[in-house]
Amino acid sequence: MALAVKMELWRRGCFDFITTRDGKKHEKQSLALQILTDSDHVEILYGGAAGGAKSWTGAVWLLFMCLCYAGTKWFVGRAELKRITQSTYITFKRVAKMYGVPDDLWKYNGQLNYIEFWNGSRIDFLDLQFKPGDPLYERYGSIEFTGGWIEEGGEVNFGAYDTLKTRVGRCLNAELGLKRKLFITCNPKKNWMYDTFYKPWKTGVLLEYRYYVACLVQENPFIDPDYIEGLRSTSDKVKFERLFKGNWDYDDNPNALCSYDAICAIFGNKISVRTGKHYITGDIARFGADYARLAVWDGWTIIEKISFPTSTTTEIQTWIINKQKKYRIPNYRCIVDEDGVGGGVVDNCEIQGFVNNSVALAGENYRNLQAQCGYKLAEHINANEVGMEEDIVSQAEREEIVRELEQLQTWKGDSDGKLQLKPKEEIKNDIGHSPDWRDLFLMRSWFDYNEVEIPDNIEQILGLT
């Protein structure tokens, strides 16, 4: 079939010459191309597992849009530029060869990193690596594109997505009748894609201008069967769940201190530690800055909790005092964060104060107290000692807790080799808010180092009875 015929078929939305061969058709790829060329959906996420022809689909889309619409401008972006030149560009060349696009119709500029077509269309290669000096990706804030593709969205910072979605639809779209499109391909990853696309799609509330095309390896009729068998037979449960089954709730972060399964086991845990000794922990916020979270523990099991979306310190203090009376909890077994407004609660209730950046206890090799307690909490979770009464949390709260406890991750070491936790700013970039639940949980570990043992018959010993 001549290239001119293929270009005309593309303009008419007929993609069988791409998605069909040897009597087999890639239905999910065909759906993705239809949405990319003829729908009101602006942001399209495609993939969610390995082997779904994600890169091939992105390369086909950019190639034929450039061939068919002269003067348009597109981009492909990844976390590192070299990954485009070493991988995505190789796929692009294979696609061009497959569909009979002669080399003299386009050329690659290796110095400025773009592909230019004979008709003036162009594909820019964008380095989407996060740079502390440019957290808002202002380096791309004035560039205008017809559309673009974020490859391997799991590696890309939210700020890149948030900026680039405002840069598409700005180059000849109105003149050519082209709708603005941002195409994102990915394997499952619990970052902004999970919150923005997958979770809303799963619960039926995905915004109308977004679309998620879930494609598993088994749905690609052109994949090598050996590749499928390799995924199916892997002994790594996380890889199997993510890459073969497309399960977004599993993460393959090598820095994670707790497994997803261990975290999920917290809810309704029938073998969690209960001692009859009660504690209160709390992460304090005020006037909507973040949520204030407080909990009552029996040993290592949360039996009551409360969340204040907007609260005064008086409300928090009243709750703490009421629970102290109900469960006979002394002041020395209550702790809240002392940073910021929490200091007022500590002073007024005369309870323990948790200072995140204070020195680690007992001379242990941690950067600060927060890191020390986070690592200790992970030990308890992995030992299946932590529990939470299942009927005191909603499904939404359960998902929040799981997401935040998954942020218990080791971080690059200090020059002196002290252990660190993933910083709060990094967590906020990934999940969009402060990890209030995580902090509430990790404060319980403080008592591993500061437990005050008071004999049950203390009153008799002191001669008060």
LOFIDREN-866238 format. One line per 8 residues: their letters; for each residue x, y, z of C-alpha. Coordinates in nm, 3 decimals. Layout:
BEGIN
a) X/Y/Z | ...
***
This chain:
BEGIN
malavkme) 0.000/0.000/0.000 | 0.143/0.338/-0.104 | 0.229/0.590/0.166 | -0.012/0.845/0.015 | -0.296/0.595/0.059 | -0.198/0.531/0.420 | -0.196/0.905/0.490 | -0.544/0.942/0.343
lwrrgcfd) -0.671/0.648/0.548 | -0.524/0.811/0.858 | -0.700/1.141/0.783 | -1.027/0.950/0.753 | -0.973/0.770/1.082 | -0.918/0.427/0.927 | -0.642/0.258/1.125 | -0.673/-0.104/1.012
fittrdgk) -0.345/-0.081/0.819 | -0.176/-0.019/1.156 | -0.377/-0.229/1.399 | -0.446/-0.534/1.180 | -0.218/-0.790/1.024 | -0.218/-1.165/0.966 | -0.590/-1.168/1.039 | -0.542/-1.032/1.394
khekqsla) -0.636/-0.689/1.525 | -0.506/-0.495/1.826 | -0.837/-0.363/1.955 | -0.696/-0.151/2.237 | -0.444/0.015/2.007 | -0.721/0.090/1.761 | -0.929/0.244/2.042 | -0.637/0.459/2.154
lqiltdsd) -0.579/0.592/1.803 | -0.949/0.670/1.758 | -0.951/0.872/2.080 | -0.628/1.050/1.988 | -0.762/1.164/1.652 | -1.139/1.197/1.679 | -1.279/1.265/2.026 | -1.325/1.543/2.279
hveilygg) -1.093/1.374/2.528 | -0.787/1.592/2.580 | -0.571/1.379/2.809 | -0.536/1.008/2.728 | -0.356/0.756/2.948 | -0.271/0.430/2.775 | -0.121/0.110/2.911 | -0.123/0.010/3.273
aaggaksw) 0.080/-0.310/3.211 | 0.377/-0.434/3.010 | 0.363/-0.538/2.646 | 0.060/-0.338/2.531 | 0.239/-0.170/2.237 | 0.249/0.162/2.420 | 0.563/0.304/2.258 | 0.462/0.176/1.916
tgavwllf) 0.125/0.348/1.946 | 0.282/0.679/2.051 | 0.535/0.667/1.769 | 0.268/0.583/1.509 | 0.050/0.870/1.627 | 0.325/1.132/1.608 | 0.460/1.001/1.277 | 0.130/1.015/1.090
mclcyagt) 0.013/1.342/1.245 | 0.335/1.501/1.122 | 0.300/1.344/0.777 | -0.062/1.450/0.736 | -0.058/1.799/0.885 | 0.216/2.029/0.758 | 0.375/2.278/0.995 | 0.245/2.120/1.314
kwfvgrae) 0.465/2.088/1.620 | 0.468/1.795/1.863 | 0.679/1.660/2.146 | 0.779/1.337/2.312 | 0.906/1.372/2.667 | 1.070/1.136/2.915 | 1.239/1.169/3.252 | 1.579/1.167/3.081
lkritqst) 1.663/1.280/2.731 | 1.902/0.990/2.672 | 1.613/0.746/2.722 | 1.437/0.904/2.426 | 1.741/0.881/2.202 | 1.832/0.530/2.317 | 1.483/0.378/2.322 | 1.186/0.585/2.200
yitfkrva) 1.372/0.712/1.894 | 1.471/0.356/1.802 | 1.102/0.259/1.813 | 1.017/0.562/1.597 | 1.265/0.451/1.330 | 1.120/0.099/1.331 | 0.769/0.242/1.293 | 0.873/0.462/1.002
kmygvpdd) 1.030/0.163/0.827 | 0.730/-0.061/0.895 | 0.489/0.180/0.727 | 0.711/0.268/0.432 | 0.808/0.625/0.524 | 1.126/0.705/0.326 | 1.423/0.843/0.518 | 1.432/1.152/0.298
lwkyngql) 1.094/1.269/0.434 | 1.238/1.339/0.778 | 1.568/1.397/0.952 | 1.688/1.387/1.309 | 1.883/1.679/1.455 | 2.104/1.520/1.720 | 2.241/1.850/1.848 | 1.908/2.018/1.917
nyiefwng) 1.714/1.694/1.968 | 1.421/1.713/1.729 | 1.285/1.537/1.421 | 1.189/1.760/1.131 | 0.975/1.657/0.833 | 0.996/1.781/0.477 | 0.660/1.958/0.519 | 0.772/2.168/0.819
sridfldl) 0.623/1.948/1.091 | 0.844/1.874/1.387 | 0.877/1.651/1.697 | 1.078/1.793/1.987 | 1.249/1.562/2.236 | 1.196/1.699/2.588 | 1.398/1.620/2.899 | 1.139/1.606/3.179
qfkpgdpl) 1.380/1.544/3.462 | 1.287/1.737/3.776 | 1.532/2.018/3.848 | 1.526/2.193/4.187 | 1.601/2.523/4.015 | 1.295/2.484/3.792 | 1.030/2.302/3.999 | 0.743/2.438/3.786
yerygsie) 0.904/2.344/3.452 | 0.906/2.706/3.341 | 1.163/2.611/3.078 | 0.868/2.481/2.873 | 0.619/2.746/2.980 | 0.638/2.954/2.660 | 0.662/2.677/2.398 | 0.357/2.607/2.183
ftggwiee) 0.272/2.258/2.061 | -0.004/2.102/1.856 | 0.003/1.797/2.084 | 0.245/1.575/2.268 | 0.335/1.246/2.428 | 0.472/1.176/2.776 | 0.646/0.839/2.758 | 0.681/0.627/3.076
ggevnfga) 0.466/0.853/3.291 | 0.570/0.663/3.602 | 0.912/0.826/3.581 | 0.784/1.179/3.528 | 0.716/1.444/3.793 | 0.366/1.588/3.830 | 0.496/1.936/3.748 | 0.597/1.829/3.397
ydtlktrv) 0.251/1.690/3.325 | 0.083/1.995/3.480 | 0.284/2.235/3.265 | 0.281/2.045/2.936 | -0.096/1.997/2.934 | -0.122/2.378/2.907 | 0.118/2.390/2.610 | -0.075/2.166/2.370
grclnael) -0.345/2.292/2.136 | -0.151/2.608/2.058 | 0.006/2.545/1.717 | -0.223/2.540/1.409 | -0.497/2.346/1.593 | -0.774/2.589/1.504 | -0.654/2.634/1.147 | -0.635/2.259/1.082
glkrklfi) -0.932/2.154/1.296 | -0.712/1.946/1.528 | -0.815/1.895/1.889 | -0.547/1.939/2.151 | -0.417/1.610/2.286 | -0.178/1.500/2.558 | -0.095/1.129/2.528 | 0.058/0.951/2.829
tcnpkknw) 0.188/0.594/2.823 | 0.281/0.402/3.134 | 0.314/0.093/3.345 | 0.123/0.107/3.677 | 0.276/0.358/3.917 | 0.134/0.513/4.231 | 0.208/0.872/4.144 | -0.006/1.147/3.991
mydtfykp) -0.138/0.906/3.724 | -0.293/0.687/3.994 | -0.477/0.983/4.152 | -0.559/1.168/3.830 | -0.658/0.881/3.601 | -0.667/0.530/3.744 | -0.850/0.579/4.074 | -1.121/0.807/3.924
wktgvlle) -1.159/0.562/3.632 | -1.194/0.269/3.871 | -1.462/0.446/4.074 | -1.646/0.585/3.771 | -1.571/0.953/3.831 | -1.300/1.019/3.570 | -1.339/1.371/3.432 | -1.497/1.388/3.087
yryyvacl) -1.193/1.535/2.914 | -0.974/1.245/3.032 | -0.967/0.886/2.909 | -0.792/0.574/3.033 | -0.728/0.284/2.797 | -0.621/-0.018/3.004 | -0.424/-0.266/2.796 | -0.274/-0.592/2.920
vqenpfid) -0.004/-0.791/2.746 | -0.258/-1.063/2.661 | -0.454/-0.806/2.458 | -0.166/-0.746/2.219 | -0.206/-1.008/1.945 | 0.136/-0.931/1.798 | 0.344/-0.988/2.112 | 0.597/-1.270/2.130
pdyieglr) 0.443/-1.557/2.334 | 0.777/-1.605/2.509 | 0.751/-1.250/2.641 | 0.409/-1.327/2.790 | 0.538/-1.646/2.945 | 0.832/-1.459/3.096 | 0.596/-1.219/3.271 | 0.358/-1.496/3.374
stsdkvkf) 0.630/-1.709/3.530 | 0.818/-1.441/3.722 | 0.870/-1.523/4.089 | 0.853/-1.153/4.180 | 0.496/-1.101/4.302 | 0.510/-0.724/4.260 | 0.625/-0.750/3.897 | 0.361/-1.014/3.826
erlfkgnw) 0.082/-0.802/3.972 | 0.195/-0.480/3.805 | 0.328/-0.584/3.467 | 0.122/-0.895/3.392 | -0.208/-0.827/3.570 | -0.196/-0.447/3.547 | -0.259/-0.409/3.920 | -0.199/-0.044/4.012
dyddnpna) -0.213/-0.113/4.386 | 0.128/-0.279/4.381 | 0.443/-0.070/4.354 | 0.793/-0.182/4.266 | 0.978/0.091/4.452 | 1.305/-0.066/4.576 | 1.323/0.196/4.854 | 0.994/0.089/5.016
lcsydaic) 1.032/-0.018/5.380 | 0.700/-0.208/5.386 | 0.528/-0.429/5.130 | 0.181/-0.345/5.002 | 0.047/-0.671/5.146 | 0.190/-0.597/5.491 | 0.027/-0.254/5.492 | -0.313/-0.388/5.382
aifgnkis) -0.295/-0.650/5.659 | -0.322/-0.370/5.917 | -0.699/-0.336/5.869 | -0.893/-0.578/6.085 | -0.568/-0.751/6.182 | -0.669/-1.026/6.426 | -0.314/-1.093/6.546 | -0.201/-0.735/6.601
vrtgkhyi) -0.047/-0.652/6.937 | -0.295/-0.556/7.210 | -0.162/-0.507/7.562 | -0.443/-0.331/7.744 | -0.210/-0.032/7.773 | -0.347/0.266/7.583 | -0.177/0.553/7.402 | -0.277/0.862/7.206
tgdiarfg) -0.084/0.992/6.905 | -0.171/1.290/6.689 | -0.059/1.487/6.388 | -0.186/1.839/6.444 | -0.297/2.093/6.184 | -0.501/2.409/6.215 | -0.753/2.600/6.006 | -0.733/2.375/5.702
adyarlav) -0.356/2.373/5.646 | -0.375/1.992/5.649 | -0.592/1.747/5.839 | -0.543/1.695/6.211 | -0.537/1.318/6.276 | -0.555/1.164/6.623 | -0.586/0.804/6.738 | -0.621/0.591/7.050
wdgwtiie) -0.407/0.277/7.058 | -0.440/-0.044/7.254 | -0.081/-0.164/7.236 | -0.015/-0.149/6.860 | -0.380/-0.152/6.755 | -0.577/0.164/6.677 | -0.922/0.137/6.838 | -1.046/0.494/6.789
kisfptst) -0.950/0.778/6.558 | -1.070/1.118/6.450 | -0.987/1.359/6.169 | -1.038/1.734/6.193 | -1.048/1.897/5.847 | -1.052/2.241/6.008 | -1.006/2.265/6.381 | -0.896/2.480/6.668
tteiqtwi) -0.649/2.367/6.929 | -0.935/2.381/7.181 | -1.130/2.112/6.993 | -0.822/1.891/6.973 | -0.742/1.936/7.341 | -1.099/1.850/7.439 | -1.088/1.529/7.235 | -0.756/1.425/7.390
inkqkkyr) -0.875/1.489/7.745 | -1.202/1.299/7.688 | -1.015/0.995/7.556 | -0.768/1.012/7.842 | -1.057/0.988/8.084 | -1.234/0.713/7.889 | -0.929/0.485/7.865 | -0.735/0.608/8.173
ipnyrciv) -0.442/0.723/7.960 | -0.177/0.922/8.151 | -0.012/1.227/7.999 | 0.318/1.045/7.947 | 0.148/0.801/7.704 | 0.011/1.081/7.483 | 0.218/1.246/7.211 | 0.149/1.493/6.929
dedgvggg) 0.382/1.674/6.694 | 0.522/1.982/6.860 | 0.610/2.160/6.537 | 0.397/2.466/6.469 | 0.058/2.488/6.638 | 0.102/2.143/6.794 | 0.321/2.309/7.054 | 0.016/2.475/7.208
vvdnceiq) -0.159/2.139/7.248 | 0.152/1.993/7.412 | 0.173/2.279/7.659 | -0.195/2.300/7.743 | -0.251/1.926/7.781 | 0.092/1.874/7.943 | 0.163/1.576/7.716 | 0.466/1.460/7.518
gfvnnsva) 0.586/1.659/7.218 | 0.728/1.504/6.900 | 0.988/1.713/6.718 | 1.053/1.568/6.371 | 1.404/1.703/6.321 | 1.532/1.640/6.671 | 1.824/1.405/6.729 | 1.760/1.031/6.706
lagenyrn) 1.728/0.853/7.039 | 1.963/0.602/7.202 | 2.248/0.705/6.975 | 2.106/0.517/6.678 | 2.225/0.595/6.325 | 1.933/0.801/6.189 | 1.931/1.151/6.053 | 1.655/1.259/6.292
lqaqcgyk) 1.377/1.137/6.521 | 1.122/1.114/6.240 | 1.344/0.880/6.038 | 1.415/0.666/6.343 | 1.047/0.624/6.427 | 0.957/0.563/6.062 | 1.202/0.274/6.034 | 1.083/0.133/6.366
laehinan) 0.720/0.155/6.250 | 0.812/-0.037/5.934 | 0.958/-0.314/6.151 | 0.629/-0.345/6.339 | 0.422/-0.342/6.018 | 0.634/-0.610/5.853 | 0.608/-0.822/6.170 | 0.228/-0.797/6.141
evgmeedi) 0.204/-0.635/6.484 | 0.016/-0.320/6.378 | -0.361/-0.327/6.356 | -0.662/-0.103/6.312 | -1.025/-0.176/6.387 | -1.176/-0.218/6.042 | -1.511/-0.058/6.120 | -1.359/0.277/6.222
vsqaeree) -1.227/0.368/5.876 | -1.410/0.435/5.551 | -1.289/0.289/5.224 | -1.156/0.633/5.125 | -0.962/0.663/5.452 | -0.825/0.313/5.411 | -0.691/0.403/5.067 | -0.536/0.722/5.208
ivreleql) -0.363/0.530/5.486 | -0.224/0.270/5.245 | -0.092/0.539/5.011 | 0.077/0.726/5.294 | 0.230/0.421/5.459 | 0.369/0.324/5.118 | 0.562/0.650/5.144 | 0.768/0.494/5.423
qtwkgdsd) 1.074/0.477/5.204 | 1.445/0.499/5.260 | 1.617/0.799/5.107 | 1.966/0.884/4.994 | 2.207/0.876/5.283 | 2.382/1.168/5.443 | 2.754/1.211/5.392 | 2.794/1.052/5.733
gklqlkpk) 2.582/0.754/5.630 | 2.284/0.823/5.855 | 1.955/0.666/5.750 | 1.684/0.897/5.619 | 1.317/0.880/5.528 | 1.174/1.011/5.203 | 1.125/1.385/5.273 | 0.778/1.533/5.312
eeikndig) 0.825/1.762/5.014 | 0.894/1.462/4.793 | 0.588/1.286/4.933 | 0.372/1.590/4.862 | 0.495/1.586/4.502 | 0.385/1.224/4.467 | 0.053/1.217/4.653 | -0.044/1.584/4.655
hspdwrdl) -0.064/1.640/5.030 | 0.118/1.602/5.359 | 0.137/1.244/5.498 | -0.076/1.305/5.809 | -0.170/0.939/5.859 | 0.188/0.825/5.823 | 0.298/1.071/6.091 | 0.023/0.961/6.328
flmrswfd) 0.138/0.599/6.291 | 0.511/0.660/6.321 | 0.473/0.861/6.645 | 0.358/0.542/6.814 | 0.716/0.417/6.773 | 0.840/0.694/7.004 | 0.722/0.483/7.299 | 0.956/0.202/7.193
yneveipd) 1.234/0.430/7.317 | 1.054/0.625/7.590 | 0.820/0.381/7.761 | 0.761/0.477/8.122 | 0.693/0.170/8.334 | 0.467/0.246/8.630 | 0.367/-0.045/8.857 | -0.005/-0.118/8.862
nieqilgl) 0.001/-0.085/9.244 | 0.177/0.250/9.244 | -0.084/0.408/9.470 | -0.032/0.134/9.728 | 0.347/0.172/9.705 | 0.318/0.545/9.766 | 0.088/0.487/10.062 | -0.202/0.664/9.896
t) -0.446/0.379/9.961
***
